[in-house]
């Protein structure tokens, strides 16, 4: 199975894109282009360059998602967004 939508460890966080929720709005790509891209199904995927992005930018991109399809957990496994 392709895990390009996560969960992926980025810094202290684990980031997952819920492909069932994702509608391909690409707001995450606009906010965090080093972290997210859309695949051939117009679903967000997490890029290998994600660790280059600032955590605040990744959080902002998750908040920009109109359907809250980006789920972020902290290092303890606690969900911090949404």
Phi and psi in radians as a Rosetta constraint file:
Dihedral C 1 N 2 CA 2 C 2 CIRCULARHARMONIC -1.382 0.35
Dihedral N 2 CA 2 C 2 N 3 CIRCULARHARMONIC 2.161 0.35
Dihedral C 2 N 3 CA 3 C 3 CIRCULARHARMONIC -1.845 0.35
Dihedral N 3 CA 3 C 3 N 4 CIRCULARHARMONIC 0.501 0.35
Dihedral C 3 N 4 CA 4 C 4 CIRCULARHARMONIC -1.135 0.35
Dihedral N 4 CA 4 C 4 N 5 CIRCULARHARMONIC -0.283 0.35
Dihedral C 4 N 5 CA 5 C 5 CIRCULARHARMONIC -1.665 0.35
Dihedral N 5 CA 5 C 5 N 6 CIRCULARHARMONIC 0.128 0.35
Dihedral C 5 N 6 CA 6 C 6 CIRCULARHARMONIC 1.696 0.35
Dihedral N 6 CA 6 C 6 N 7 CIRCULARHARMONIC -3.067 0.35
Dihedral C 6 N 7 CA 7 C 7 CIRCULARHARMONIC -1.188 0.35
Dihedral N 7 CA 7 C 7 N 8 CIRCULARHARMONIC 2.417 0.35
Dihedral C 7 N 8 CA 8 C 8 CIRCULARHARMONIC -2.206 0.35
Dihedral N 8 CA 8 C 8 N 9 CIRCULARHARMONIC 2.376 0.35
Dihedral C 8 N 9 CA 9 C 9 CIRCULARHARMONIC -1.418 0.35
Dihedral N 9 CA 9 C 9 N 10 CIRCULARHARMONIC 2.135 0.35
Dihedral C 9 N 10 CA 10 C 10 CIRCULARHARMONIC -2.239 0.35
Dihedral N 10 CA 10 C 10 N 11 CIRCULARHARMONIC 1.882 0.35
Dihedral C 10 N 11 CA 11 C 11 CIRCULARHARMONIC 1.070 0.35
Dihedral N 11 CA 11 C 11 N 12 CIRCULARHARMONIC -2.232 0.35
Dihedral C 11 N 12 CA 12 C 12 CIRCULARHARMONIC -1.535 0.35
Dihedral N 12 CA 12 C 12 N 13 CIRCULARHARMONIC -0.051 0.35
Dihedral C 12 N 13 CA 13 C 13 CIRCULARHARMONIC -1.849 0.35
Dihedral N 13 CA 13 C 13 N 14 CIRCULARHARMONIC 2.740 0.35
Dihedral C 13 N 14 CA 14 C 14 CIRCULARHARMONIC -1.995 0.35
Dihedral N 14 CA 14 C 14 N 15 CIRCULARHARMONIC 2.140 0.35
Dihedral C 14 N 15 CA 15 C 15 CIRCULARHARMONIC -1.973 0.35
Dihedral N 15 CA 15 C 15 N 16 CIRCULARHARMONIC 2.317 0.35
Dihedral C 15 N 16 CA 16 C 16 CIRCULARHARMONIC -2.296 0.35
Dihedral N 16 CA 16 C 16 N 17 CIRCULARHARMONIC 2.419 0.35
Dihedral C 16 N 17 CA 17 C 17 CIRCULARHARMONIC -1.777 0.35
Dihedral N 17 CA 17 C 17 N 18 CIRCULARHARMONIC 2.142 0.35
Dihedral C 17 N 18 CA 18 C 18 CIRCULARHARMONIC -1.412 0.35
Dihedral N 18 CA 18 C 18 N 19 CIRCULARHARMONIC 1.789 0.35
Dihedral C 18 N 19 CA 19 C 19 CIRCULARHARMONIC -1.122 0.35
Dihedral N 19 CA 19 C 19 N 20 CIRCULARHARMONIC -0.431 0.35
Dihedral C 19 N 20 CA 20 C 20 CIRCULARHARMONIC -1.266 0.35
Dihedral N 20 CA 20 C 20 N 21 CIRCULARHARMONIC -0.546 0.35
Dihedral C 20 N 21 CA 21 C 21 CIRCULARHARMONIC -1.481 0.35
Dihedral N 21 CA 21 C 21 N 22 CIRCULARHARMONIC -0.591 0.35
Dihedral C 21 N 22 CA 22 C 22 CIRCULARHARMONIC -1.012 0.35
Dihedral N 22 CA 22 C 22 N 23 CIRCULARHARMONIC 2.264 0.35
Dihedral C 22 N 23 CA 23 C 23 CIRCULARHARMONIC -1.941 0.35
Dihedral N 23 CA 23 C 23 N 24 CIRCULARHARMONIC 0.104 0.35
Dihedral C 23 N 24 CA 24 C 24 CIRCULARHARMONIC 1.262 0.35
Dihedral N 24 CA 24 C 24 N 25 CIRCULARHARMONIC 0.505 0.35
Dihedral C 24 N 25 CA 25 C 25 CIRCULARHARMONIC -1.181 0.35
Dihedral N 25 CA 25 C 25 N 26 CIRCULARHARMONIC -0.431 0.35
Dihedral C 25 N 26 CA 26 C 26 CIRCULARHARMONIC 1.191 0.35
Dihedral N 26 CA 26 C 26 N 27 CIRCULARHARMONIC 0.277 0.35
Dihedral C 26 N 27 CA 27 C 27 CIRCULARHARMONIC -1.136 0.35
Dihedral N 27 CA 27 C 27 N 28 CIRCULARHARMONIC -0.565 0.35
Dihedral C 27 N 28 CA 28 C 28 CIRCULARHARMONIC -1.121 0.35
Dihedral N 28 CA 28 C 28 N 29 CIRCULARHARMONIC -0.664 0.35
Dihedral C 28 N 29 CA 29 C 29 CIRCULARHARMONIC -1.161 0.35
Dihedral N 29 CA 29 C 29 N 30 CIRCULARHARMONIC -0.707 0.35
Dihedral C 29 N 30 CA 30 C 30 CIRCULARHARMONIC -1.121 0.35
Dihedral N 30 CA 30 C 30 N 31 CIRCULARHARMONIC -0.679 0.35
Dihedral C 30 N 31 CA 31 C 31 CIRCULARHARMONIC -1.440 0.35
Dihedral N 31 CA 31 C 31 N 32 CIRCULARHARMONIC -0.719 0.35
Dihedral C 31 N 32 CA 32 C 32 CIRCULARHARMONIC -2.292 0.35
Dihedral N 32 CA 32 C 32 N 33 CIRCULARHARMONIC 1.259 0.35
Dihedral C 32 N 33 CA 33 C 33 CIRCULARHARMONIC -1.171 0.35
Dihedral N 33 CA 33 C 33 N 34 CIRCULARHARMONIC -0.323 0.35
Dihedral C 33 N 34 CA 34 C 34 CIRCULARHARMONIC -1.424 0.35
Dihedral N 34 CA 34 C 34 N 35 CIRCULARHARMONIC -0.317 0.35
Dihedral C 34 N 35 CA 35 C 35 CIRCULARHARMONIC -1.735 0.35
Dihedral N 35 CA 35 C 35 N 36 CIRCULARHARMONIC -0.721 0.35
Dihedral C 35 N 36 CA 36 C 36 CIRCULARHARMONIC -2.132 0.35
Dihedral N 36 CA 36 C 36 N 37 CIRCULARHARMONIC 2.612 0.35
Dihedral C 36 N 37 CA 37 C 37 CIRCULARHARMONIC -2.562 0.35
Dihedral N 37 CA 37 C 37 N 38 CIRCULARHARMONIC 2.910 0.35
Dihedral C 37 N 38 CA 38 C 38 CIRCULARHARMONIC -1.751 0.35
Dihedral N 38 CA 38 C 38 N 39 CIRCULARHARMONIC 2.409 0.35
Dihedral C 38 N 39 CA 39 C 39 CIRCULARHARMONIC -1.521 0.35
Dihedral N 39 CA 39 C 39 N 40 CIRCULARHARMONIC -2.996 0.35
Dihedral C 39 N 40 CA 40 C 40 CIRCULARHARMONIC -1.244 0.35
Dihedral N 40 CA 40 C 40 N 41 CIRCULARHARMONIC -0.109 0.35
Dihedral C 40 N 41 CA 41 C 41 CIRCULARHARMONIC -1.776 0.35
Dihedral N 41 CA 41 C 41 N 42 CIRCULARHARMONIC 0.183 0.35
Dihedral C 41 N 42 CA 42 C 42 CIRCULARHARMONIC 1.032 0.35
Dihedral N 42 CA 42 C 42 N 43 CIRCULARHARMONIC 0.669 0.35
Dihedral C 42 N 43 CA 43 C 43 CIRCULARHARMONIC -1.978 0.35
Dihedral N 43 CA 43 C 43 N 44 CIRCULARHARMONIC 2.532 0.35
Dihedral C 43 N 44 CA 44 C 44 CIRCULARHARMONIC -1.219 0.35
Dihedral N 44 CA 44 C 44 N 45 CIRCULARHARMONIC 2.397 0.35
Dihedral C 44 N 45 CA 45 C 45 CIRCULARHARMONIC -2.167 0.35
Dihedral N 45 CA 45 C 45 N 46 CIRCULARHARMONIC 2.776 0.35
Dihedral C 45 N 46 CA 46 C 46 CIRCULARHARMONIC -1.727 0.35
Dihedral N 46 CA 46 C 46 N 47 CIRCULARHARMONIC 2.192 0.35
Dihedral C 46 N 47 CA 47 C 47 CIRCULARHARMONIC -1.474 0.35
Dihedral N 47 CA 47 C 47 N 48 CIRCULARHARMONIC 2.700 0.35
Dihedral C 47 N 48 CA 48 C 48 CIRCULARHARMONIC -1.063 0.35
Dihedral N 48 CA 48 C 48 N 49 CIRCULARHARMONIC -0.425 0.35
Dihedral C 48 N 49 CA 49 C 49 CIRCULARHARMONIC -1.416 0.35
Dihedral N 49 CA 49 C 49 N 50 CIRCULARHARMONIC 0.050 0.35
Dihedral C 49 N 50 CA 50 C 50 CIRCULARHARMONIC -0.910 0.35
Dihedral N 50 CA 50 C 50 N 51 CIRCULARHARMONIC -0.682 0.35
Dihedral C 50 N 51 CA 51 C 51 CIRCULARHARMONIC -1.080 0.35
Dihedral N 51 CA 51 C 51 N 52 CIRCULARHARMONIC -0.267 0.35
Dihedral C 51 N 52 CA 52 C 52 CIRCULARHARMONIC -1.343 0.35
Dihedral N 52 CA 52 C 52 N 53 CIRCULARHARMONIC -0.278 0.35
Dihedral C 52 N 53 CA 53 C 53 CIRCULARHARMONIC -1.463 0.35
Dihedral N 53 CA 53 C 53 N 54 CIRCULARHARMONIC 2.540 0.35
Dihedral C 53 N 54 CA 54 C 54 CIRCULARHARMONIC -1.238 0.35
Dihedral N 54 CA 54 C 54 N 55 CIRCULARHARMONIC 2.471 0.35
Dihedral C 54 N 55 CA 55 C 55 CIRCULARHARMONIC -0.935 0.35
Dihedral N 55 CA 55 C 55 N 56 CIRCULARHARMONIC -0.689 0.35
Dihedral C 55 N 56 CA 56 C 56 CIRCULARHARMONIC -1.051 0.35
Dihedral N 56 CA 56 C 56 N 57 CIRCULARHARMONIC -0.647 0.35
Dihedral C 56 N 57 CA 57 C 57 CIRCULARHARMONIC -1.188 0.35
Dihedral N 57 CA 57 C 57 N 58 CIRCULARHARMONIC -0.719 0.35
Dihedral C 57 N 58 CA 58 C 58 CIRCULARHARMONIC -1.111 0.35
Dihedral N 58 CA 58 C 58 N 59 CIRCULARHARMONIC -0.749 0.35
Dihedral C 58 N 59 CA 59 C 59 CIRCULARHARMONIC -1.102 0.35
Dihedral N 59 CA 59 C 59 N 60 CIRCULARHARMONIC -0.759 0.35
Dihedral C 59 N 60 CA 60 C 60 CIRCULARHARMONIC -1.052 0.35
Dihedral N 60 CA 60 C 60 N 61 CIRCULARHARMONIC -0.674 0.35
Dihedral C 60 N 61 CA 61 C 61 CIRCULARHARMONIC -1.174 0.35
Dihedral N 61 CA 61 C 61 N 62 CIRCULARHARMONIC -0.657 0.35
Dihedral C 61 N 62 CA 62 C 62 CIRCULARHARMONIC -1.115 0.35
Dihedral N 62 CA 62 C 62 N 63 CIRCULARHARMONIC -0.728 0.35
Dihedral C 62 N 63 CA 63 C 63 CIRCULARHARMONIC -1.197 0.35
Dihedral N 63 CA 63 C 63 N 64 CIRCULARHARMONIC -0.451 0.35
Dihedral C 63 N 64 CA 64 C 64 CIRCULARHARMONIC -1.331 0.35
Dihedral N 64 CA 64 C 64 N 65 CIRCULARHARMONIC -0.322 0.35
Dihedral C 64 N 65 CA 65 C 65 CIRCULARHARMONIC -1.144 0.35
Dihedral N 65 CA 65 C 65 N 66 CIRCULARHARMONIC 2.155 0.35
Dihedral C 65 N 66 CA 66 C 66 CIRCULARHARMONIC -1.195 0.35
Dihedral N 66 CA 66 C 66 N 67 CIRCULARHARMONIC -0.310 0.35
Dihedral C 66 N 67 CA 67 C 67 CIRCULARHARMONIC -2.065 0.35
Dihedral N 67 CA 67 C 67 N 68 CIRCULARHARMONIC 0.217 0.35
Dihedral C 67 N 68 CA 68 C 68 CIRCULARHARMONIC 0.895 0.35
Dihedral N 68 CA 68 C 68 N 69 CIRCULARHARMONIC 0.833 0.35
Dihedral C 68 N 69 CA 69 C 69 CIRCULARHARMONIC -1.505 0.35
Dihedral N 69 CA 69 C 69 N 70 CIRCULARHARMONIC -0.124 0.35
Dihedral C 69 N 70 CA 70 C 70 CIRCULARHARMONIC -1.760 0.35
Dihedral N 70 CA 70 C 70 N 71 CIRCULARHARMONIC 2.050 0.35
Dihedral C 70 N 71 CA 71 C 71 CIRCULARHARMONIC -1.911 0.35
Dihedral N 71 CA 71 C 71 N 72 CIRCULARHARMONIC 2.268 0.35
Dihedral C 71 N 72 CA 72 C 72 CIRCULARHARMONIC -2.109 0.35
Dihedral N 72 CA 72 C 72 N 73 CIRCULARHARMONIC 2.260 0.35
Dihedral C 72 N 73 CA 73 C 73 CIRCULARHARMONIC -1.999 0.35
Dihedral N 73 CA 73 C 73 N 74 CIRCULARHARMONIC 2.550 0.35
Dihedral C 73 N 74 CA 74 C 74 CIRCULARHARMONIC -1.467 0.35
Dihedral N 74 CA 74 C 74 N 75 CIRCULARHARMONIC -3.055 0.35
Dihedral C 74 N 75 CA 75 C 75 CIRCULARHARMONIC -1.154 0.35
Dihedral N 75 CA 75 C 75 N 76 CIRCULARHARMONIC -0.321 0.35
Dihedral C 75 N 76 CA 76 C 76 CIRCULARHARMONIC -1.563 0.35
Dihedral N 76 CA 76 C 76 N 77 CIRCULARHARMONIC -0.084 0.35
Dihedral C 76 N 77 CA 77 C 77 CIRCULARHARMONIC 1.615 0.35
Dihedral N 77 CA 77 C 77 N 78 CIRCULARHARMONIC 0.019 0.35
Dihedral C 77 N 78 CA 78 C 78 CIRCULARHARMONIC -1.344 0.35
Dihedral N 78 CA 78 C 78 N 79 CIRCULARHARMONIC 2.323 0.35
Dihedral C 78 N 79 CA 79 C 79 CIRCULARHARMONIC -1.272 0.35
Dihedral N 79 CA 79 C 79 N 80 CIRCULARHARMONIC 2.139 0.35
Dihedral C 79 N 80 CA 80 C 80 CIRCULARHARMONIC -1.877 0.35
Dihedral N 80 CA 80 C 80 N 81 CIRCULARHARMONIC -0.218 0.35
Dihedral C 80 N 81 CA 81 C 81 CIRCULARHARMONIC -2.794 0.35
Dihedral N 81 CA 81 C 81 N 82 CIRCULARHARMONIC 2.477 0.35
